[in-house]
């Protein structure tokens, strides 16, 4: 037994020394420090997948505001400094790209590999995303489509309340389910299998990090859920798709129909079209679910803020016109939503570095090598006490009097990623 233990410890020590060599041989004074690991390719995958937020926090405390980790064979440069993240988001040297990373996210969500499939990416980027931008923008707040989402949302909430007056409901289901169902109905009409796919989407979403590691046989129940969503979506579009594209889909929105027409006109197959639809549907839900959940969670335990918000909403409803939504009339709601974004958002941009680049981190120029993945650790910025006093406290009033110009380099929450985000 003793011999076995000695042999095992020697093996671990040897692996550790080897890994130190492996991760440090290319280090220069300018490169970010590397987080050591034992097993090549695996690197820090397990710690990262288990609890990314705590893992990154430990790394930041130990290695500073920029460092390298290896996750599932990729070298990831994590940047946790507000000014550097803002500089990277501007990307003036055009050193960053996201095509293969969007493809990776699509594969995680749909199970379909679109890497190298330029047609799908181009249609999404040039035809589908801009249409979403228009439909979900602030100026579209009073559009027919968003009014439909709103109407359905109320109907779903009423249905949920009346069908189970004395049941204990899961808070995530209270927020996510009505949002999902109302978005699906407003987009694709009531024949879309929304009831059937809600729990699958929920399972898929909560296993995103595990699926993203790409390790085989991980999160098998989420893989099954993903297949089910896929089959249901293909079935839903089948008769329209297989016909001349003229068949009526009851209650489908103009936006939903435009998406289908774009996908078909650009020569995508039914599988490719379903891939795009599922990815967009997931994208429209995941962050909103999380934000709504945490906002409601905090309000549930803060009755006085709840009351103030209700008063503000009632006044707003009395004063607002039918055709304009003036957000200056809802300062407390704006502050509550911004605080939720600060409190919840952990990741900003994720990009592939396509040429060697430099970034300034705390007055030091740091070199980032081509082919690394860049990960903006926005969570670290959002929980920095020098920017947001008592960051662990959810303070609904925090942004009531927030003025960017008074905070110098201290940013408003950076929840939206690079560039102007259409839902911000
Ligand atoms: C609280 C709500 C939301 C947050 C915090 C959020 C955050 C983000 C972030 C961080 C990105 C990555 C941006 C980047 O890589 O530069 C992103 C991309 C995206 N989001 Fe959102 N989002 C939200 C709501 C939505 C909604 C409601 C929709 C659709 C209706 C949506 C659709 C998309 C799409 C299509 C992309 C990809 C854009 C691209 O690659 O060009 N998001 N979002």
Boltz pocket constraint, residues with backbone or C-beta under 6 A from the ligand:
constraints:
  - pocket:
      binder: B
      contacts: [[A, 98], [A, 102], [A, 129], [A, 132], [A, 136], [A, 280], [A, 283], [A, 284], [A, 285], [A, 287], [A, 288], [A, 291], [A, 345], [A, 347], [A, 348], [A, 349], [A, 350], [A, 415], [A, 416], [A, 417], [A, 418], [A, 419], [A, 421], [A, 423]]
      max_distance: 6.0
